[in-house]
Amino acid sequence: MIRVSVMYPNQQGTTFDMKYYRNRHIPMVRQLLGAALDDVTVEEGIAGLEPGSAPPYLVVAHLLFDSLEAFQASIAPHAQAIMSDIPKYTNAQPTIQISEMKS
């Protein structure tokens, strides 16, 4: 199982429209990636480790795929459409990590 984590850093001046993200962007991603996408979860940061500290990320999304190849094949024809939607909900530059899940 492969997890693609898309992390939006919490920096001064960063904006994020969670309503647009959840109601427009994520459904678009689901539609474009189709059956290759097993699941998507969205986490909204609420705090950092130290009491009263801000979260290091405003939002983290996790997309699950059966394999790296399934992810790469599904994203390739749609990467431009997905990336060009980012300015509609945030001014942050996301960090993306692809991980192999272990038990």
C-alpha positions in Angstrom: 0.0 0.0 0.0 1.3 3.4 -1.0 0.4 6.7 0.8 0.8 10.0 -0.9 0.9 12.7 1.8 0.2 16.3 0.6 1.2 18.7 3.4 0.4 22.4 3.4 2.8 24.3 5.7 1.5 26.8 8.2 3.6 29.9 7.6 2.9 33.5 8.3 0.5 34.9 5.7 -0.7 31.5 4.4 -4.3 31.3 3.5 -6.4 28.1 3.0 -10.0 27.8 2.0 -11.1 24.5 3.6 -14.6 24.7 2.2 -13.3 24.8 -1.4 -10.7 22.1 -0.7 -13.2 19.7 0.7 -16.1 20.5 -1.6 -14.4 21.1 -4.9 -10.7 20.0 -5.0 -10.9 16.6 -3.2 -14.0 15.5 -5.3 -12.1 16.6 -8.5 -9.1 14.5 -7.4 -11.3 11.5 -6.7 -12.9 11.8 -10.1 -9.7 12.2 -12.0 -7.7 9.5 -10.3 -10.7 7.1 -10.4 -10.4 3.5 -9.2 -6.7 3.7 -8.7 -7.4 5.9 -5.6 -8.4 3.6 -2.8 -9.1 6.3 -0.2 -8.5 10.0 0.8 -8.4 11.5 4.3 -8.0 15.2 5.1 -6.6 16.4 8.4 -6.8 20.0 9.6 -4.0 21.0 11.9 -5.1 22.3 15.3 -1.9 22.5 17.3 1.8 21.8 17.5 3.5 19.6 20.1 4.1 22.4 22.6 1.0 23.6 24.4 -0.4 26.7 22.7 1.8 26.3 19.6 0.5 26.5 16.1 0.4 23.3 13.9 3.3 22.9 11.5 0.9 22.1 8.7 -2.5 23.8 8.1 -3.8 20.7 6.2 -2.4 17.2 5.5 -4.2 15.0 2.9 -3.4 11.3 2.6 -4.2 9.5 -0.6 -3.9 5.7 -0.7 -3.0 3.5 -3.7 -2.3 -0.2 -4.1 1.2 0.6 -5.6 3.5 3.3 -6.7 2.8 2.3 -10.3 -0.9 2.7 -9.8 -0.4 6.2 -8.4 2.0 7.2 -11.2 -0.3 5.9 -14.0 -3.4 7.6 -12.5 -1.7 11.0 -11.8 0.3 11.4 -15.0 -2.6 12.5 -17.3 -4.1 14.7 -14.6 -1.2 16.3 -12.7 -1.5 19.6 -14.5 -5.2 20.0 -13.8 -4.8 19.0 -10.1 -1.8 21.4 -9.6 -3.4 24.3 -11.4 -6.4 24.1 -8.9 -4.1 24.8 -5.9 -4.2 28.6 -6.2 -8.0 28.5 -5.9 -7.8 27.4 -2.2 -4.3 28.3 -0.9 -1.2 30.4 -1.4 0.9 27.6 0.2 3.3 25.5 -1.7 2.5 21.9 -0.6 5.2 19.3 0.3 4.5 15.9 -1.1 5.8 12.6 0.2 5.2 9.1 -1.2 5.5 6.4 1.4 5.2 2.7 1.5 3.0 1.7 4.4 4.4 -0.9 6.8 2.6 -2.8 9.5 
